[in-house]
Amino acid sequence: MPFIPGPRNLITDVAGLKVGNAQDARLKSGVTVVLPDAPSVAAVQVLGGAPGTRETDAMEPHNTLQEFHGLVLSGGSAFGLDAASGVQAALREKGVGFKVGAALVPVVPAAILFDLINGGNKDWGRYPPYRELGYEAVANAGLDFSIGTAGAGTGALTAGVKGGLGSASTRLPGGVTVGALAAVNPVGSVTVGRTPHFWAAPFEIGDEFGGLGLPSPLPAEATDLRWKFEEGPLPGRATTITIVATDAKLSKAAAKRLAVSAHDGFARAIWPTHTPADGDLVFALATGASGVELGIESAAALYAAAGATMARAIARGVFAATPAEGDLYPTWSSLRD
């Protein structure tokens, strides 16, 4: 079954979703928010050893809450969890949230990555700027958005080159779409050794991240461990945080399985991944907008596509990164020079 991208090749090809970015170039950090048009089923799977999260316990299938109002990816390490407060404020102003008596409560899970040591100016004073960036990201939400050095990927780094915000989509037979969004900031490498070839190359559609394929033969140093910082894989200094979404109708347990399957894309695109230094996480979101309920065969195809789409989104985030003043690492495009 050939994989075919949606018209934008973005997560917003999934019906019922919008994405907003906000970033500060001087800070070298930012926020990305995914907003469903209506409260949607969501789940999470964390496989990295150093996560930073908010409201993820509520997403477990055995817990009461079934639908959520938005998802947040943010830079800033633990300071970035403030971004969800800004998103909550913006959604409450729009009348979005659960009504509990006279109260209105938007439920907005969030995850953060570490970008505090990336050449940006983090002297923000008493309070970090992430709450306001979250609020701004909601205002910027739409069907089209920037990838690369944007939103939560603004200050992202990988082993050897800049990271970034990536996205991709896949249209499946039967009218279902799956999309992925990734803020790519791993302690490991997304390229094969020191070459410009992406580990995700077998899943590339067209030349969406350079069209180079895999090197042949593989270089002897292909599987050498390369770390982002010379000190090695120190905990809490990396993390790839992502969202996989579909317009299929899923239960909360099936959304959890979607998140689990999307982690396969990490293993296809990053070497090594899910380390003690990474807080690798996948949020899964099901809008149900297609109205399609999946049987076992079509569900298996969806889960396979989730991993492939995630691998493509990770590579596209690094591929699209652009240079900026004060960068610690070059962009992927410099490897081609």
C-alpha positions in Angstrom: 0.0 0.0 0.0 1.7 3.2 -1.1 1.6 6.1 1.3 0.3 9.4 -0.2 0.6 12.7 1.7 -2.3 15.0 2.1 -2.6 18.3 0.2 -0.5 20.3 2.7 1.7 17.5 4.0 1.0 18.9 7.5 -0.9 17.6 10.5 -3.7 20.0 9.6 -4.6 17.7 6.7 -6.4 15.8 9.5 -10.0 17.2 9.4 -10.9 19.3 12.5 -7.4 20.6 13.5 -5.6 23.9 13.5 -2.0 24.7 14.5 -0.5 27.9 15.9 3.1 28.9 16.4 4.7 31.6 18.4 8.4 32.2 18.9 11.0 34.7 20.1 14.1 34.8 17.9 16.2 36.5 20.6 15.2 33.8 23.1 15.7 31.0 20.6 12.6 29.3 21.8 8.9 29.1 21.2 5.5 27.3 21.5 3.3 25.3 19.2 -0.3 24.5 19.9 -2.7 22.1 18.3 -6.4 22.9 18.6 -9.2 20.6 17.6 -12.4 22.3 16.4 -14.3 20.3 19.0 -13.2 18.5 22.1 -11.4 15.4 21.0 -10.3 12.0 22.3 -6.6 12.0 23.2 -3.9 9.8 24.9 -0.2 9.9 25.5 2.8 7.5 25.5 6.1 8.5 27.1 9.2 6.4 26.3 12.0 8.9 27.1 13.7 8.9 30.5 13.5 12.6 31.2 10.0 13.9 30.4 8.4 17.2 31.4 4.7 17.2 31.1 1.3 18.7 32.3 -2.1 17.0 32.6 -0.8 13.7 31.1 -2.3 11.5 33.9 -5.7 12.6 32.8 -5.0 11.1 29.3 -4.7 7.5 30.5 -7.5 5.3 29.2 -8.5 4.2 32.7 -9.1 7.8 33.9 -12.4 9.7 33.6 -11.7 12.5 31.2 -12.4 11.4 27.6 -11.9 14.6 25.5 -9.4 17.5 25.5 -9.4 21.0 24.2 -5.8 21.5 22.9 -2.3 20.2 23.1 0.9 22.2 23.7 4.5 21.6 22.7 7.0 24.1 24.1 10.6 24.9 24.5 12.0 26.3 27.8 12.4 23.1 29.8 10.2 23.1 32.9 9.7 26.9 32.5 7.8 26.1 29.2 5.0 24.3 31.0 3.7 27.9 31.6 2.7 27.9 28.0 -0.4 25.8 28.7 -1.7 28.5 31.1 -1.6 31.0 28.2 -3.4 28.6 25.9 -6.0 28.0 28.7 -6.6 31.7 29.0 -7.1 32.2 25.3 -9.5 29.2 25.0 -11.5 30.4 28.0 -11.9 33.8 26.4 -13.3 32.0 23.4 -15.7 30.0 25.5 -13.9 26.7 25.1 -13.7 24.3 28.0 -15.6 21.9 30.2 -18.5 23.5 32.1 -18.4 22.7 35.8 -21.2 24.6 37.4 -20.5 28.2 36.7 -16.8 27.5 35.8 -15.3 26.9 32.4 -12.1 24.8 32.4 -10.1 24.2 29.2 -8.0 21.0 29.6 -4.7 21.4 27.7 -2.0 18.8 28.2 1.5 20.0 27.5 5.1 18.7 27.0 8.4 20.5 27.0 11.8 20.2 25.5 15.2 21.5 26.8 16.5 24.4 24.7 18.0 26.5 27.5 21.6 26.0 26.2 21.3 27.0 22.5 22.8 30.5 22.1 19.6 32.3 22.9 19.2 35.0 25.6 17.4 33.4 28.5 17.7 36.5 30.8 13.9 37.0 30.9 13.6 38.5 34.4 11.3 37.3 37.1 8.8 35.3 34.9 9.5 33.3 31.8 7.7 34.4 28.6 6.0 31.1 27.8 2.6 31.9 29.1 2.4 34.9 26.7 3.8 32.8 23.8 1.1 30.2 24.4 -1.6 32.8 24.3 -0.1 34.2 21.1 0.1 30.7 19.5 -3.6 30.3 19.9 -4.2 33.7 18.1 -2.0 32.4 15.2 -3.7 29.1 14.8 -4.8 28.1 11.3 -4.5 25.4 8.7 -1.2 26.6 7.4 1.9 27.0 9.6 5.6 27.2 9.3 7.9 24.3 10.0 11.7 24.3 10.6 12.9 27.1 12.9 9.4 27.9 14.2 7.3 27.4 17.3 8.5 24.8 19.7 11.3 23.9 17.2 12.8 27.4 17.2 15.7 26.5 19.5 15.9 22.8 18.9 19.2 21.0 18.3 20.3 17.5 17.4 23.7 15.8 17.3 25.6 18.0 14.9 22.9 20.1 13.3 19.9 22.3 14.2 16.6 20.6 14.9 13.3 22.1 14.2 9.5 21.7 14.0 8.4 19.1 11.4 5.1 17.9 10.1 3.8 15.3 7.6 0.5 13.6 6.7 -0.7 10.4 5.0 -4.0 9.7 3.3 -5.1 6.1 3.7 -7.7 4.1 1.6 -11.1 4.4 3.1 -11.1 8.1 3.8 -8.9 8.3 6.9 -5.9 10.7 7.3 -3.1 10.5 9.8 -0.8 13.4 10.5 2.3 14.0 12.7 3.9 17.1 14.3 7.3 16.9 15.9 9.5 19.3 17.8 12.9 17.6 17.1 15.5 18.1 19.8 17.1 14.7 20.5 20.4 14.0 22.1 21.1 11.6 19.2 21.4 12.1 15.4 18.8 12.2 12.6 21.4 11.6 9.9 23.6 8.6 9.1 26.9 9.3 10.7 28.2 12.6 9.4 26.5 12.4 6.1 23.5 14.4 5.0 21.4 11.2 4.6 18.4 10.9 6.9 17.8 7.7 8.8 14.1 8.2 7.9 15.0 8.0 4.1 13.1 4.7 3.4 9.8 6.5 4.4 10.4 9.7 2.4 7.7 10.6 -0.2 9.2 12.3 -3.2 12.0 14.7 -2.1 10.2 16.1 1.0 13.4 16.1 3.0 16.1 16.2 0.2 15.5 13.0 -1.7 19.0 11.6 -0.9 17.9 8.1 0.2 20.3 6.1 2.3 24.1 6.1 1.5 25.3 3.0 -0.3 27.3 1.4 1.1 26.6 2.6 4.7 29.7 4.3 6.1 31.6 2.4 8.8 30.7 5.0 11.4 27.0 4.9 10.6 25.9 3.5 13.9 28.6 5.2 16.1 27.0 7.0 19.0 27.0 10.8 18.4 25.8 13.1 21.1 24.5 16.6 21.0 26.9 17.9 23.6 30.5 17.0 24.1 29.7 16.0 27.7 27.6 13.2 26.4 23.9 12.3 27.0 23.3 14.2 30.2 19.7 13.8 31.5 17.3 16.7 30.8 19.1 18.3 27.9 17.2 17.0 24.9 13.8 15.6 24.1 11.6 15.1 21.0 8.0 15.9 21.7 5.3 15.1 19.2 1.7 14.8 18.3 0.1 12.2 16.0 -3.5 12.8 14.9 -6.2 11.1 12.9 -9.7 11.9 11.7 -10.8 8.3 12.4 -13.2 7.6 15.3 -11.1 6.1 18.1 -11.7 5.2 21.7 -9.3 6.5 24.3 -7.6 3.1 24.4 -7.2 3.0 20.6 -5.7 6.5 20.8 -3.2 5.2 23.3 -2.3 2.4 20.8 -1.9 5.1 18.1 0.6 7.0 20.4 2.5 3.7 21.0 2.7 3.0 17.3 3.9 6.5 16.4 7.0 5.9 18.6 8.2 3.5 15.9 8.8 6.6 13.9 11.4 7.8 16.5 13.3 4.6 16.1 13.2 4.9 12.3 14.4 8.5 12.3 16.8 9.1 15.3 19.8 7.1 16.4 19.8 6.5 19.3 16.4 7.4 20.7 14.4 7.0 23.9 17.5 7.6 26.0 17.7 8.5 29.6 18.6 12.1 28.4 15.4 12.4 26.3 11.9 12.9 27.4 10.5 11.5 24.2 6.7 11.7 24.1 3.8 11.2 21.7 0.4 12.7 22.2 -2.3 11.1 20.1 -5.4 13.0 19.1 -8.5 11.6 17.3 -11.0 14.2 15.9 -13.4 11.6 14.5 -14.2 14.1 11.8 -14.2 11.4 9.0 -16.8 9.4 10.8 -14.9 6.2 10.0 -14.7 3.4 12.5 -11.8 1.0 12.0 -11.8 -2.7 11.8 -8.7 -4.7 12.8 -7.1 -4.6 9.3 -7.6 -0.9 8.8 -6.5 -0.1 12.3 -3.3 -2.0 11.7 -2.7 0.1 8.6 -3.4 3.3 10.5 -0.8 2.3 13.2 1.8 1.5 10.5 1.2 4.8 8.8 1.5 6.6 12.2 5.1 5.4 12.6 6.0 6.2 9.0 4.4 9.6 9.1 6.2 10.4 12.4 9.6 9.5 10.9 8.9 11.8 8.0 7.8 14.7 10.3 11.0 14.3 12.3 13.2 14.5 9.2 11.3 17.4 7.7 11.8 19.4 10.9 15.5 19.2 10.6 15.5 19.6 6.8 13.5 22.9 7.1 15.6 24.5 9.8 17.1 27.9 8.9 20.2 29.7 10.2 20.0 32.5 12.8 22.4 34.7 14.6 24.1 33.1 17.6 23.4 29.5 16.5 25.5 26.8 18.2 25.1 24.3 15.3 24.8 24.6 11.5 21.6 23.7 9.7 21.2 20.5 7.7 21.4 22.4 4.5 25.1 23.2 5.3 25.9 19.5 5.0 25.1 19.7 1.3 27.6 22.6 0.7 
